């Protein structure tokens, strides 16, 4: 899999999809989340959206609405309509005391995982 880590974000996303959509015997949400994360960190909005959903649902990762919000918001900022719709569903689940943390994480992810790949 080291070879795949050096591949394009689209290839990494597709690997995530393979693990996520596999039949019950070979499905591995943990590996799917890992590949989505590789891709998401390269600015790939589809992977950011899927990773956000996995955090929101607790598939392959611990359920974390702050992480879900950050990844979904970053994907939505890049034009993902699906991510924008999911934000409406999951954002209200973040306790008021943690909303500033969620917004800060989103800004951090945007600076790290979108800005360097834009131009």
Secondary structure as UniProt FT lines:
FT   HELIX           2..5
FT   HELIX           9..21
FT   TURN            24..26
FT   HELIX           29..40
FT   TURN            41..43
FT   HELIX           45..57
FT   HELIX           65..77
FT   TURN            78..79
FT   HELIX           81..90
FT   HELIX           91..93
FT   HELIX           96..98
FT   HELIX           99..113
FT   HELIX           115..117
//
